[in-house]
């Protein structure tokens, strides 16, 4: 009985510590919101927001990366193919940490994401996310930012790309150091093919964790 009481107390203590750590992330996001909002608004004014992808392209990007983005408040554990990290959580990892280490930092990352959702608009979150994305190796070295990668690889803005070119940029996001844009890369081509089947409506992810789109594998 005493052991059970000790274990229960430890569980409560750990739960309280996790809550405090997550809430600290939430408060940090609110403190950073003015600076981040100003940065996002500059990106949007400069034609580097989500709407500048074009409505069809944006819809495809969200379908792959965060199907519940429009409706969730920073966390989504149910949308098929959404995975454990939303666009907002992905952004939190890049703007809320000097160096993000997977593990317990996920708690603060989630709190920070919820804070961003409370303080920024969806369009501001999307613009910041697009600008901070790791896009892999390009002709001049490592690329950061969706719009910069589009211009570096294809010499065009995302809205001017063919569907396959655009989906190649989307495909890289899951493993930017693994895939190679602008080169003959069978692994990247397989990823693009799965995304093509997804956006065409000919397949569905197996579950929330199916970020690799095993449900869209070529039969």
C-alpha positions as CSV (number, residue, x, y, z in Angstrom):
1,X,0.0,0.0,0.0
2,X,2.8,2.4,0.9
3,X,4.6,1.7,-2.4
4,X,1.3,2.5,-4.3
5,X,1.0,5.8,-2.5
6,X,4.6,6.7,-3.3
7,X,4.1,5.8,-7.0
8,X,0.9,7.8,-7.1
9,X,2.7,10.8,-5.6
10,X,5.5,10.5,-8.1
11,X,2.9,10.4,-11.0
12,X,1.2,13.5,-9.7
13,X,4.6,15.2,-9.2
14,X,5.6,14.4,-12.8
15,X,2.3,15.5,-14.2
16,X,2.5,18.8,-12.4
17,X,6.1,19.3,-13.6
18,X,5.0,18.6,-17.2
19,X,2.2,21.0,-16.9
20,X,4.5,23.7,-15.6
21,X,7.0,23.1,-18.3
22,X,4.4,23.2,-21.0
23,X,2.8,26.3,-19.5
24,X,6.2,28.0,-19.5
25,X,6.4,27.4,-23.3
26,X,2.9,28.9,-23.7
27,X,4.0,32.0,-21.8
28,X,7.2,32.3,-23.8
29,X,5.2,32.1,-27.1
30,X,2.9,35.0,-25.9
31,X,6.0,37.0,-25.0
32,X,7.5,36.4,-28.4
33,X,4.2,37.0,-30.3
34,X,4.7,40.7,-31.1
35,X,8.1,40.1,-32.7
36,X,6.9,37.0,-34.6
37,X,3.8,38.7,-35.8
38,X,5.8,41.6,-37.2
39,X,8.1,39.2,-39.0
40,X,5.2,37.2,-40.4
41,X,3.4,40.3,-41.6
42,X,6.6,41.4,-43.5
43,X,6.7,38.0,-45.2
44,X,3.1,38.2,-46.2
45,X,3.5,41.7,-47.5
46,X,6.5,40.5,-49.5
47,X,4.5,37.8,-51.2
48,X,5.8,34.9,-49.2
49,X,2.6,33.8,-47.3
50,X,0.5,30.7,-47.7
51,X,-1.9,32.4,-50.1
52,X,1.0,33.1,-52.4
53,X,1.3,29.4,-53.1
54,X,-2.0,29.5,-54.9
55,X,-5.2,28.0,-53.4
56,X,-4.8,24.6,-55.1
57,X,-1.2,24.3,-54.1
58,X,-1.8,25.4,-50.5
59,X,-4.6,22.8,-50.2
60,X,-2.3,20.0,-51.3
61,X,0.5,21.1,-49.0
62,X,-1.9,21.1,-46.0
63,X,-3.4,17.8,-47.0
64,X,0.1,16.2,-46.7
65,X,1.6,18.1,-43.8
66,X,-1.3,19.0,-41.5
67,X,-4.8,18.0,-42.7
68,X,-6.4,19.6,-39.6
69,X,-4.4,22.9,-39.7
70,X,-7.4,25.2,-40.3
71,X,-9.4,23.8,-37.4
72,X,-6.9,22.7,-34.7
73,X,-5.5,24.9,-31.9
74,X,-1.9,23.7,-32.2
75,X,-2.3,20.0,-31.5
76,X,-4.0,17.3,-33.6
77,X,-3.8,13.6,-32.7
78,X,-6.6,12.3,-34.9
79,X,-6.3,13.5,-38.5
80,X,-5.2,10.6,-40.8
81,X,-1.6,11.2,-41.9
82,X,-1.2,14.2,-39.6
83,X,1.4,12.6,-37.3
84,X,2.4,13.8,-33.9
85,X,3.7,17.2,-35.0
86,X,1.4,19.9,-36.5
87,X,2.6,22.8,-38.6
88,X,2.3,25.0,-35.5
89,X,4.4,22.6,-33.4
90,X,6.9,22.4,-36.2
91,X,7.2,26.2,-36.2
92,X,7.5,26.2,-32.4
93,X,10.5,23.9,-32.7
94,X,12.2,26.4,-35.0
95,X,11.4,29.8,-33.4
96,X,11.0,28.8,-29.7
97,X,14.2,26.9,-29.1
98,X,17.9,27.8,-29.6
99,X,18.5,24.0,-30.1
100,X,15.6,21.6,-30.1
101,X,16.3,18.1,-28.7
102,X,13.5,15.5,-29.1
103,X,12.1,14.0,-25.9
104,X,10.9,16.1,-23.0
105,X,11.2,19.2,-25.0
106,X,8.1,18.1,-26.8
107,X,6.1,19.3,-23.8
108,X,7.4,22.8,-24.0
109,X,7.1,22.7,-27.8
110,X,3.4,21.9,-27.5
111,X,2.8,24.7,-25.0
112,X,4.6,27.1,-27.2
113,X,2.5,26.0,-30.2
114,X,-0.7,26.6,-28.3
115,X,0.6,30.0,-27.3
116,X,1.3,30.8,-31.0
117,X,-2.2,29.7,-31.9
118,X,-3.7,32.1,-29.3
119,X,-1.6,35.1,-30.4
120,X,-1.0,34.8,-34.2
121,X,-3.4,34.2,-37.1
122,X,-3.2,31.0,-39.1
123,X,-1.8,33.0,-42.0
124,X,1.0,34.4,-39.8
125,X,1.8,30.9,-38.5
126,X,1.9,29.5,-42.1
127,X,4.1,32.3,-43.4
128,X,6.6,31.8,-40.6
129,X,6.6,28.0,-41.1
130,X,7.2,28.3,-44.8
131,X,10.1,30.7,-44.2
132,X,11.8,28.4,-41.7
133,X,11.4,25.0,-43.3
134,X,14.5,22.9,-43.9
135,X,14.5,22.1,-47.6
136,X,17.7,20.1,-48.1
137,X,20.7,20.6,-50.3
138,X,20.6,23.0,-53.2
139,X,23.0,24.3,-55.8
140,X,24.5,26.7,-53.3
141,X,24.4,24.6,-50.1
142,X,21.7,23.9,-47.5
143,X,18.4,25.5,-48.2
144,X,15.9,27.0,-45.7
145,X,12.5,28.3,-46.7
146,X,10.0,27.0,-49.2
147,X,10.0,30.0,-51.5
148,X,13.8,30.2,-51.5
149,X,14.1,26.5,-52.4
150,X,11.5,26.9,-55.2
151,X,13.6,29.7,-56.8
152,X,16.9,27.9,-56.2
153,X,15.8,24.6,-57.7
154,X,13.3,25.6,-60.4
155,X,14.0,29.3,-60.9
156,X,10.3,30.0,-60.3
157,X,7.9,31.0,-57.4
158,X,5.9,28.1,-56.0
159,X,2.6,29.3,-57.7
160,X,4.3,29.0,-61.1
161,X,5.5,25.4,-60.6
162,X,4.0,22.4,-62.3
163,X,2.2,20.0,-60.0
164,X,5.0,17.5,-59.9
165,X,7.6,20.3,-59.2
166,X,5.5,21.6,-56.4
167,X,4.9,18.1,-54.9
168,X,8.6,17.4,-55.1
169,X,9.2,20.4,-52.7
170,X,6.4,19.1,-50.4
171,X,7.9,15.6,-50.5
172,X,11.3,16.7,-49.3
173,X,9.8,18.2,-46.0
174,X,9.6,14.8,-44.2
175,X,13.4,14.1,-44.6
176,X,15.3,17.1,-46.2
177,X,18.7,15.6,-45.6
178,X,17.7,12.3,-47.3
179,X,16.1,13.4,-50.5
180,X,17.8,15.4,-53.3
181,X,15.9,18.0,-55.2
182,X,16.9,18.7,-58.8
183,X,18.6,15.3,-59.2
184,X,17.6,11.8,-60.1
185,X,16.4,10.4,-56.8
186,X,14.3,7.2,-56.9
187,X,13.4,7.6,-53.2
188,X,12.1,11.1,-53.8
189,X,10.2,10.0,-56.8
190,X,8.5,7.2,-54.7
191,X,7.5,9.8,-52.1
192,X,6.1,12.2,-54.8
193,X,4.1,9.3,-56.3
194,X,2.5,8.5,-53.0
195,X,1.6,12.2,-52.5
196,X,0.1,12.3,-56.0
197,X,-2.2,9.4,-55.2
198,X,-3.1,11.1,-51.9
199,X,-4.1,14.4,-53.4
200,X,-5.9,12.7,-56.3
201,X,-8.1,11.0,-53.7
202,X,-7.1,7.5,-54.8
203,X,-5.8,6.5,-51.4
204,X,-5.9,7.5,-47.7
205,X,-3.3,7.3,-44.9
206,X,-3.6,4.3,-42.7
207,X,-4.0,6.3,-39.5
208,X,-2.8,9.5,-37.8
209,X,0.8,8.1,-37.6
210,X,1.0,7.3,-41.3
211,X,3.2,10.3,-42.3
212,X,5.1,8.2,-44.8
213,X,1.9,7.4,-46.5
214,X,2.1,3.6,-46.4
215,X,-1.6,3.7,-47.3
216,X,-0.7,5.2,-50.6
217,X,2.1,2.8,-51.5
218,X,1.9,1.5,-55.1
219,X,0.1,-1.8,-55.0
